[in-house]
Amino acid sequence: MNTYLRLERNFIEHIKNKNLTGLVCGVYQGETEICRGVFGYQDCAQTQPIQEDAIFRLASMTKPITATAVLIAEESGNRKTETSTKKGLTNTVNPQILLRSKQRKAK
């Protein structure tokens, strides 16, 4: 079984066991998309399926992960910390950031 299929099964199992509500993920190697997945639900009651363009709130647990990803990208020369958020979201059709329950366009 390939790695991506194992990941997918793992995600589905965590959603089924209610350890995870939902997620949208993509795996890239350089500029090439290896796989993409949309799993689970938008809400904790598990009534609304999650959409690929879902907007996520960054909670305290995700901030260190996001910061690490930004630093790895900077070390590899793919991004500079002073680069604007909008520039980092170039693959997003209409990038938005949810800030204190109010949506605004990424700058």
C-alpha positions in Angstrom: 0.0 0.0 0.0 1.4 3.4 -0.9 2.1 6.2 1.6 -0.8 8.4 0.4 -3.3 5.6 0.6 -2.2 4.9 4.2 -2.5 8.6 5.0 -6.0 8.7 3.5 -7.1 5.7 5.5 -5.6 7.1 8.7 -7.5 10.4 8.2 -10.8 8.6 7.5 -10.3 6.4 10.6 -9.6 9.5 12.8 -12.7 11.2 11.5 -14.8 8.1 12.0 -13.5 7.9 15.7 -14.3 11.6 16.1 -10.6 12.4 16.9 -10.7 14.8 13.9 -13.5 16.7 12.4 -12.2 17.4 8.9 -9.2 18.4 6.9 -8.1 19.6 3.5 -4.5 18.6 2.5 -2.2 18.6 -0.4 1.2 17.0 -0.9 3.6 18.6 -3.3 7.1 17.8 -4.5 8.5 21.0 -5.7 5.9 22.5 -8.0 4.2 19.2 -8.7 1.0 18.2 -6.9 1.4 14.6 -5.8 -2.0 14.2 -4.2 -4.9 16.2 -2.7 -7.6 15.2 -0.3 -10.7 16.6 1.3 -11.8 14.5 4.3 -14.6 14.9 6.9 -16.8 17.6 8.0 -17.0 21.4 8.4 -18.7 21.2 11.8 -18.2 19.2 15.0 -21.7 17.7 14.7 -20.5 16.1 11.4 -23.5 17.2 9.4 -21.8 19.5 6.8 -19.2 17.9 4.5 -16.0 20.0 4.3 -15.3 21.8 1.1 -11.9 22.1 -0.6 -12.0 25.9 -0.2 -12.9 25.8 3.5 -11.4 28.5 5.6 -9.8 27.3 8.9 -9.2 29.2 12.1 -5.7 28.9 13.2 -5.8 27.6 16.8 -2.9 27.6 19.3 -2.0 24.0 18.2 -1.6 24.9 14.5 0.5 28.1 14.9 3.7 26.2 15.7 3.1 23.9 12.7 2.4 26.8 10.4 5.5 28.7 11.7 7.7 25.6 11.2 6.4 25.3 7.6 7.2 28.9 6.9 10.7 28.6 8.4 11.3 25.4 6.4 10.2 27.2 3.2 12.5 30.1 4.0 15.5 27.9 4.7 14.9 26.1 1.3 14.8 29.5 -0.4 11.1 29.2 -1.4 9.9 32.1 0.8 11.2 35.0 2.8 9.6 35.9 6.1 9.0 39.4 5.0 7.0 38.2 2.0 3.3 39.2 2.2 0.7 36.6 3.1 -1.1 37.1 -0.3 2.1 36.3 -2.2 2.4 33.0 -0.3 -1.2 32.1 -1.2 -0.8 32.5 -5.0 -2.4 29.1 -5.7 -5.6 30.2 -4.0 -8.2 31.6 -6.2 -9.6 34.2 -3.7 -7.3 34.1 -0.6 -9.1 35.2 2.6 -8.0 35.3 6.2 -10.6 35.0 9.0 -9.6 37.4 11.7 -11.7 37.6 14.9 -14.8 36.2 13.1 -14.5 38.8 10.3 -13.4 37.8 6.9 -10.9 40.0 5.0 -8.9 39.7 1.8 -5.3 38.5 2.3 -2.7 41.3 1.9 
